[in-house]
Amino acid sequence: MAEQASGHSFICPEHTLPGTDLHRRSAGGIMSSILNILKWEFMVRFRSKIFLISLLMPLFILGISIIPAMFIDEGGETEIKVGLINNEKSIDAELKAHMLESYHLSNNEPKYWFFDYPSFAEAEPDLQDKTLDAIVVIPAGILDSAKASFYARSLSNFIVIDDLHDGVAHTVMMKRLTNQGLEIHVAERASKSVRMETFEVSEEGDLTKGNELMIFLGPFFFLFLLVMAVFINGQLLLRSVMEERTNRMVEILLSTVSSRELMTGKILGLGMLGMVQILFYLSMGIGFGLYKGIDIIKFDEMPLLFIYFFSGYFFFAAIYATLGTLFDNEQDAQQTMGIVSIIAMVPLMGSFYFMSNPTALITRILSFVPPMTPFMMILRISSDAAEPWEIIATILLMILSVWGMMVLAGKIFRTALLMYGKRATLPEIWRWIRA
């Protein structure tokens, strides 16, 4: 056994748990044992390169998936060459004048340049060889009911599509109004759109100018952090448990601490890592929000967000710790891990629907299903749609669920850790739980 212990990363002759005797309980009792394991797990993981990568990877993923949307209005700083096949000559000059006046680059140069073509067949080769960026075809009956057409090598640049659509629509509307006898300045005034400002009203009656993007981005940011923490740190915990089980070090560990103390210390140690991560991400998010002059997260909501974050984190950590005791290698655990991952991903994938419909029946039901509760309540609290009784009930539900999961995991943990050479069956697991 000593030979097996010598190469293990958790306990070895040179690196035993601080303050822990391998043959008798430490003087501080149960809490001392848990704290020793917690400190060991935290320091070992915190100093590893894997933790640094896991700390930076979510920022990278978040950066390439969300942040560009915040700068979308700053894009399009290149001129666009448009081939125009205009079969309604009465709006030709007005369309070009409107586009010239309405859309500019940052250097005040025109954004859109139009080149007339007699037919699509003659314009298409220039589109293919990239002389043109797009082609717009305006049929002769567009003042009545016909539709204009837009062609491009790719339809991914929706800003260009929207600009040209708005330009054609505005020009056609103005022509229709002037054809009815309205003077041009009257038509211009009649066609001006009305903008609506949005404000949030607090319970105290205070008004805050709304930002629709931030209403969605703030909770999505927090939800994304929870999902990443569950995936990354949960798998670290699973590998750690499997490693100790495979190397038979668990036999030495269980001679000085109970299975529940060992599991609790490991989960809390990774919980401390999760706290470091969330504080790091929050500081980055808040700093970015201050730079952009926006509030990504409402500070009065943060205590509740933290409660749901860590309750969900510990709930899934207990699940991953249990999985680590049931499998000898990560490959065997992949299928079961996939099911857990899907459960965590559902709220993220449906976040737009759940935030748009925070009081819908399905949203409220999922708020009381423990694996989903922390994710759903993060979204609902940010939408200010959760009733006080729902907040209290779901917090109590998560406290009981985490406690129950820890007890359940402890029973499985205690028996399965010492099983070698065979995989536990569902009837066996059920017997351990009932024992």
C-alpha positions as CSV (number, residue, x, y, z in Angstrom):
1,M,0.0,0.0,0.0
2,A,2.8,2.4,0.8
3,E,4.2,1.9,-2.7
4,Q,0.8,2.8,-4.2
5,A,0.6,5.8,-2.0
6,S,3.9,7.2,-2.9
7,G,3.0,8.5,-6.4
8,H,-0.5,9.8,-5.6
9,S,-1.3,13.5,-5.9
10,F,-3.6,13.7,-2.9
11,I,-1.6,12.1,-0.1
12,C,2.0,10.8,-0.1
13,P,4.7,10.4,2.5
14,E,6.0,13.9,1.7
15,H,2.6,15.6,1.4
16,T,0.0,14.5,4.0
17,L,-3.0,16.5,4.9
18,P,-2.0,19.3,7.2
19,G,-2.9,18.4,10.8
20,T,-4.3,14.9,9.9
21,D,-3.0,11.7,11.5
22,L,-3.4,8.7,9.2
23,H,-4.3,6.4,12.2
24,R,-6.6,8.6,14.3
25,R,-9.0,11.5,14.0
26,S,-7.5,14.9,14.2
27,A,-7.9,16.9,17.4
28,G,-10.3,19.3,15.8
29,G,-12.8,16.5,15.1
30,I,-15.0,16.3,12.1
31,M,-14.8,20.0,11.1
32,S,-11.0,20.0,11.4
33,S,-10.9,17.0,9.0
34,I,-13.2,18.6,6.5
35,L,-11.2,21.9,6.6
36,N,-7.9,20.0,6.1
37,I,-9.3,18.3,3.1
38,L,-10.9,21.5,1.8
39,K,-7.6,23.4,2.1
40,W,-5.7,20.6,0.4
41,E,-8.1,20.3,-2.5
42,F,-8.2,24.1,-2.9
43,M,-4.5,24.7,-2.9
44,V,-3.6,21.8,-5.2
45,R,-6.2,22.8,-7.8
46,F,-5.6,26.5,-7.5
47,R,-1.9,26.1,-8.3
48,S,-2.5,23.8,-11.3
49,K,-2.3,24.9,-14.9
50,I,-5.7,23.3,-15.5
51,F,-7.3,25.8,-13.2
52,L,-5.7,28.7,-15.0
53,I,-7.0,27.4,-18.3
54,S,-10.5,26.8,-16.9
55,L,-10.4,30.3,-15.5
56,L,-9.6,31.9,-18.8
57,M,-11.5,29.6,-21.2
58,P,-15.1,30.8,-20.3
59,L,-14.0,34.4,-20.9
60,F,-12.7,33.4,-24.3
61,I,-15.9,31.5,-25.2
62,L,-18.1,34.4,-23.8
63,G,-16.0,36.9,-25.7
64,I,-16.4,35.3,-29.1
65,S,-20.1,34.5,-28.7
66,I,-21.6,37.5,-26.9
67,I,-19.4,40.6,-26.8
68,P,-19.3,41.1,-30.6
69,A,-23.1,41.6,-30.5
70,M,-22.5,44.6,-28.2
71,F,-20.4,46.2,-30.8
72,I,-22.5,45.3,-33.8
73,D,-23.5,48.9,-34.4
74,E,-19.8,49.8,-34.7
75,G,-19.2,47.3,-37.5
76,G,-19.7,47.8,-41.3
77,E,-16.8,50.3,-41.7
78,T,-16.3,49.4,-45.4
79,E,-18.0,50.8,-48.5
80,I,-20.6,48.6,-50.2
81,K,-20.8,48.4,-54.0
82,V,-24.4,47.6,-55.0
83,G,-25.5,46.7,-58.5
84,L,-28.9,48.3,-59.1
85,I,-31.4,46.9,-61.7
86,N,-34.2,49.5,-61.3
87,N,-37.2,49.0,-63.5
88,E,-39.1,51.8,-61.7
89,K,-37.2,54.8,-62.9
90,S,-39.4,57.3,-61.1
91,I,-37.7,56.4,-57.8
92,D,-34.2,56.1,-59.1
93,A,-32.8,59.5,-58.1
94,E,-34.7,59.6,-54.8
95,L,-33.4,56.2,-53.7
96,K,-29.8,57.1,-54.4
97,A,-30.1,60.5,-52.8
98,H,-31.7,58.9,-49.7
99,M,-29.0,56.3,-49.3
100,L,-26.3,58.9,-49.9
101,E,-27.8,61.2,-47.2
102,S,-28.6,58.5,-44.6
103,Y,-25.6,56.1,-44.5
104,H,-22.0,57.1,-44.0
105,L,-18.8,55.7,-42.8
106,S,-16.9,57.1,-39.8
107,N,-15.0,59.4,-42.2
108,N,-18.3,60.8,-43.6
109,E,-17.7,59.1,-46.9
110,P,-20.8,57.4,-48.4
111,K,-21.3,53.8,-47.3
112,Y,-23.3,52.6,-50.4
113,W,-22.2,53.1,-54.0
114,F,-24.7,52.2,-56.7
115,F,-23.9,51.0,-60.2
116,D,-26.7,50.7,-62.8
117,Y,-27.1,47.5,-64.8
118,P,-29.8,46.7,-67.4
119,S,-30.4,43.2,-66.2
120,F,-29.5,40.6,-63.5
121,A,-27.7,38.5,-66.0
122,E,-25.2,41.3,-66.7
123,A,-24.7,42.1,-63.0
124,E,-24.2,38.6,-61.8
125,P,-20.7,38.0,-63.2
126,D,-19.5,41.2,-61.3
127,L,-21.0,39.8,-58.1
128,Q,-19.3,36.5,-58.6
129,D,-15.8,38.1,-59.2
130,K,-16.4,40.4,-56.1
131,T,-16.6,43.6,-58.1
132,L,-20.0,44.0,-56.5
133,D,-21.0,43.2,-52.9
134,A,-24.7,42.9,-53.6
135,I,-27.4,43.3,-56.3
136,V,-30.8,44.9,-55.8
137,V,-33.5,44.4,-58.3
138,I,-36.5,46.7,-58.2
139,P,-39.4,45.6,-60.4
140,A,-41.6,48.1,-62.4
141,G,-44.7,47.5,-60.2
142,I,-43.1,48.2,-56.9
143,L,-45.3,51.3,-56.3
144,D,-48.3,49.0,-56.3
145,S,-47.5,45.6,-54.7
146,A,-44.4,44.0,-56.3
147,K,-41.4,43.1,-54.1
148,A,-37.7,44.1,-54.5
149,S,-35.0,41.4,-54.5
150,F,-31.6,41.3,-52.8
151,Y,-28.7,39.1,-54.0
152,A,-25.3,38.5,-52.4
153,R,-22.7,35.8,-52.2
154,S,-23.6,35.4,-48.6
155,L,-26.7,36.6,-46.6
156,S,-24.7,36.8,-43.4
157,N,-24.4,40.6,-43.4
158,F,-27.9,41.5,-42.2
159,I,-26.9,45.1,-41.5
160,V,-26.5,45.7,-45.3
161,I,-29.7,43.8,-46.0
162,D,-31.6,45.9,-43.4
163,D,-30.1,49.2,-44.7
164,L,-31.1,48.5,-48.3
165,H,-34.5,47.2,-47.4
166,D,-35.2,50.4,-45.3
167,G,-33.9,52.6,-48.1
168,V,-36.1,51.0,-50.8
169,A,-39.1,50.9,-48.4
170,H,-38.7,54.6,-47.4
171,T,-38.3,55.7,-51.0
172,V,-41.3,53.8,-52.2
173,M,-43.5,55.1,-49.4
174,M,-42.4,58.7,-50.1
175,K,-43.2,58.2,-53.8
176,R,-46.7,56.9,-53.0
177,L,-47.4,59.8,-50.7
178,T,-46.3,62.4,-53.2
179,N,-48.3,60.6,-56.0
180,Q,-51.3,61.3,-53.8
181,G,-50.7,65.0,-54.0
182,L,-48.7,65.6,-50.8
183,E,-45.8,68.0,-51.0
184,I,-42.4,66.4,-50.3
185,H,-41.8,68.2,-47.0
186,V,-45.3,67.1,-45.8
187,A,-44.6,63.5,-46.8
188,E,-41.2,63.6,-45.1
189,R,-42.8,64.8,-41.8
190,A,-45.7,62.2,-42.1
191,S,-43.2,59.3,-42.6
192,K,-41.0,60.1,-39.6
193,S,-41.0,57.1,-37.2
194,V,-41.8,57.5,-33.5
195,R,-39.2,56.1,-31.1
196,M,-40.1,54.8,-27.7
197,E,-37.8,55.1,-24.7
198,T,-38.0,52.3,-22.1
199,F,-37.8,52.8,-18.3
200,E,-37.8,50.3,-15.4
201,V,-39.9,51.4,-12.4
202,S,-38.7,50.2,-9.0
203,E,-41.0,49.4,-6.0
204,E,-39.9,52.8,-4.6
205,G,-41.0,54.5,-7.8
206,D,-37.5,55.3,-9.0
207,L,-37.1,55.3,-12.8
208,T,-34.1,53.7,-14.6
209,K,-33.6,54.1,-18.3
210,G,-34.0,50.7,-19.9
211,N,-31.4,48.7,-21.9
212,E,-33.0,45.7,-23.5
213,L,-29.7,44.1,-24.4
214,M,-28.5,44.3,-20.8
215,I,-31.8,42.9,-19.4
216,F,-30.9,39.7,-21.3
217,L,-27.1,39.8,-21.2
218,G,-26.8,40.2,-17.4
219,P,-28.6,37.0,-16.4
220,F,-27.3,35.1,-19.4
221,F,-23.8,36.1,-18.2
222,F,-24.4,34.7,-14.7
223,L,-26.2,31.6,-16.1
224,F,-23.2,31.0,-18.4
225,L,-20.8,31.2,-15.5
226,L,-22.8,28.6,-13.5
227,V,-22.9,26.2,-16.5
228,M,-19.2,26.5,-17.1
229,A,-18.4,26.1,-13.3
230,V,-20.5,22.9,-13.2
231,F,-18.9,21.5,-16.3
232,I,-15.3,22.4,-15.6
233,N,-15.0,21.9,-11.8
234,G,-17.5,19.1,-11.8
235,Q,-15.3,17.1,-14.1
236,L,-12.2,18.0,-12.0
237,L,-14.0,16.5,-9.0
238,L,-15.0,13.4,-10.9
239,R,-11.4,12.8,-12.1
240,S,-10.1,13.4,-8.6
241,V,-12.4,10.8,-7.0
242,M,-11.8,8.3,-9.8
243,E,-8.0,8.8,-9.4
244,E,-8.1,8.1,-5.7
245,R,-10.3,5.1,-6.2
246,T,-8.2,3.6,-8.9
247,N,-4.9,4.2,-7.0
248,R,-6.5,2.6,-3.8
249,M,-5.5,5.7,-1.8
250,V,-9.1,6.0,-0.6
251,E,-8.4,3.1,1.8
252,I,-5.8,5.2,3.6
253,L,-8.0,8.3,3.5
254,L,-11.0,6.4,5.0
255,S,-8.8,5.2,7.9
256,T,-8.6,8.7,9.2
257,V,-11.8,10.4,8.0
258,S,-15.3,9.2,7.2
259,S,-16.6,9.0,3.6
260,R,-19.0,11.9,4.2
261,E,-16.2,14.1,5.6
262,L,-13.9,13.2,2.6
263,M,-16.6,14.0,0.1
264,T,-17.7,17.2,1.8
265,G,-14.2,18.5,2.1
266,K,-13.5,17.7,-1.6
267,I,-16.8,19.4,-2.7
268,L,-16.2,22.5,-0.5
269,G,-12.6,22.7,-1.7
270,L,-13.8,22.9,-5.3
271,G,-16.6,25.3,-4.1
272,M,-13.9,27.7,-3.0
273,L,-12.4,27.4,-6.5
274,G,-15.8,28.2,-7.9
275,M,-16.0,31.3,-5.6
276,V,-12.6,32.5,-6.9
277,Q,-13.8,32.0,-10.4
278,I,-17.1,33.8,-10.0
279,L,-15.5,36.8,-8.2
280,F,-12.9,37.0,-11.0
281,Y,-15.6,36.9,-13.7
282,L,-17.9,39.4,-11.9
283,S,-15.0,41.8,-11.6
284,M,-14.3,41.5,-15.3
285,G,-18.0,41.9,-16.2
286,I,-18.5,44.8,-13.9
287,G,-15.3,46.5,-15.2
288,F,-16.5,46.0,-18.8
289,G,-19.9,47.4,-17.9
290,L,-18.4,50.5,-16.3
291,Y,-16.2,51.0,-19.4
292,K,-19.3,50.8,-21.7
293,G,-21.4,52.8,-19.2
294,I,-23.9,50.0,-18.6
295,D,-25.0,47.9,-15.7
296,I,-24.5,44.2,-16.6
297,I,-25.7,43.0,-13.2
298,K,-28.0,44.7,-10.7
299,F,-26.2,44.9,-7.4
300,D,-29.4,44.5,-5.3
301,E,-29.9,41.1,-7.0
302,M,-26.4,39.8,-6.4
303,P,-27.1,38.2,-3.0
304,L,-29.9,36.0,-4.4
305,L,-27.8,35.2,-7.5
306,F,-25.0,34.1,-5.3
307,I,-27.3,31.8,-3.3
308,Y,-28.7,30.1,-6.4
309,F,-25.3,29.9,-8.0
310,F,-23.6,28.1,-5.1
311,S,-26.6,25.9,-4.3
312,G,-26.7,24.8,-7.9
313,Y,-22.9,24.4,-7.9
314,F,-22.8,22.2,-4.8
315,F,-25.8,20.1,-6.0
316,F,-24.1,19.2,-9.3
317,A,-20.8,18.8,-7.5
318,A,-22.3,16.1,-5.3
319,I,-23.6,14.4,-8.5
320,Y,-20.2,14.4,-10.1
321,A,-18.5,13.1,-6.9
322,T,-21.0,10.2,-6.9
323,L,-20.3,9.4,-10.5
324,G,-16.6,9.4,-9.7
325,T,-17.2,6.5,-7.2
326,L,-19.2,4.5,-9.7
327,F,-16.8,4.3,-12.6
328,D,-13.1,3.2,-12.9
329,N,-12.3,5.6,-15.8
330,E,-13.6,8.7,-17.4
331,Q,-14.5,7.0,-20.7
332,D,-17.0,4.7,-18.9
333,A,-18.5,7.8,-17.2
334,Q,-19.0,9.8,-20.4
335,Q,-22.5,8.6,-21.2
336,T,-23.9,9.4,-17.7
337,M,-22.0,12.7,-17.7
338,G,-23.7,13.6,-20.9
339,I,-27.1,13.2,-19.3
340,V,-26.1,15.6,-16.4
341,S,-24.6,18.0,-19.0
342,I,-27.9,18.1,-20.9
343,I,-29.8,18.9,-17.8
344,A,-27.5,21.9,-17.1
345,M,-27.7,23.0,-20.7
346,V,-31.5,23.1,-21.1
347,P,-32.0,26.4,-19.3
348,L,-29.1,28.0,-21.2
349,M,-30.4,26.9,-24.5
350,G,-33.9,28.1,-23.6
351,S,-32.9,31.2,-21.8
352,F,-34.5,33.6,-24.4
353,Y,-37.9,31.8,-24.0
354,F,-37.7,31.6,-20.2
355,M,-36.8,35.3,-19.9
356,S,-39.4,36.3,-22.3
357,N,-42.0,34.2,-20.5
358,P,-40.9,34.2,-16.9
359,T,-44.5,33.6,-15.6
360,A,-45.4,30.8,-18.1
361,L,-46.5,27.5,-16.5
362,I,-43.5,25.5,-17.8
363,T,-41.1,28.2,-16.5
364,R,-42.7,28.1,-13.0
365,I,-42.8,24.3,-12.9
366,L,-39.1,24.0,-13.8
367,S,-38.3,26.5,-11.1
368,F,-39.3,23.8,-8.6
369,V,-37.4,20.9,-10.2
370,P,-34.1,20.9,-8.2
371,P,-31.6,20.3,-11.1
372,M,-33.3,23.2,-12.9
373,T,-34.1,25.5,-10.0
374,P,-30.9,27.5,-9.7
375,F,-30.8,28.1,-13.5
376,M,-34.5,29.1,-13.8
377,M,-34.5,31.3,-10.7
378,I,-31.4,33.2,-11.9
379,L,-33.3,34.1,-15.1
380,R,-36.6,34.9,-13.3
381,I,-35.1,37.1,-10.6
382,S,-33.3,39.1,-13.3
383,S,-36.7,39.5,-15.0
384,D,-38.2,40.7,-11.7
385,A,-40.9,38.0,-12.2
386,A,-40.4,35.8,-9.2
387,E,-42.8,36.2,-6.3
388,P,-41.3,36.5,-2.8
389,W,-42.9,33.2,-1.8
390,E,-41.3,31.5,-4.8
391,I,-37.9,32.9,-3.9
392,I,-38.2,31.7,-0.3
393,A,-39.6,28.3,-1.3
394,T,-36.9,27.6,-4.0
395,I,-34.1,28.6,-1.6
396,L,-35.4,26.2,1.0
397,L,-35.9,23.6,-1.7
398,M,-32.3,24.0,-2.9
399,I,-30.9,23.8,0.7
400,L,-32.8,20.6,1.3
401,S,-31.8,19.3,-2.1
402,V,-28.1,19.9,-1.6
403,W,-28.3,18.4,1.9
404,G,-30.2,15.4,0.5
405,M,-27.8,14.9,-2.4
406,M,-24.8,15.1,0.0
407,V,-26.4,12.4,2.2
408,L,-27.3,10.3,-0.8
409,A,-23.9,10.7,-2.3
410,G,-22.3,9.9,1.0
411,K,-24.0,6.5,1.2
412,I,-23.1,5.6,-2.4
413,F,-19.6,7.1,-1.9
414,R,-19.0,5.0,1.3
415,T,-19.7,1.6,-0.4
416,A,-18.8,2.2,-4.0
417,L,-15.3,3.6,-3.3
418,L,-14.1,0.2,-2.1
419,M,-15.5,-1.8,-5.0
420,Y,-12.9,-2.8,-7.6
421,G,-13.1,-4.8,-10.8
422,K,-16.9,-4.5,-11.3
423,R,-19.4,-1.8,-12.1
424,A,-22.2,-1.1,-9.7
425,T,-25.7,-2.0,-11.0
426,L,-28.8,0.1,-10.4
427,P,-30.3,-2.5,-7.9
428,E,-27.0,-2.4,-6.0
429,I,-27.0,1.4,-5.9
430,W,-30.6,1.3,-4.7
431,R,-29.7,-1.1,-1.8
432,W,-26.8,1.2,-0.8
433,I,-29.2,4.2,-0.7
434,R,-31.7,2.3,1.4
435,A,-29.1,1.0,3.8
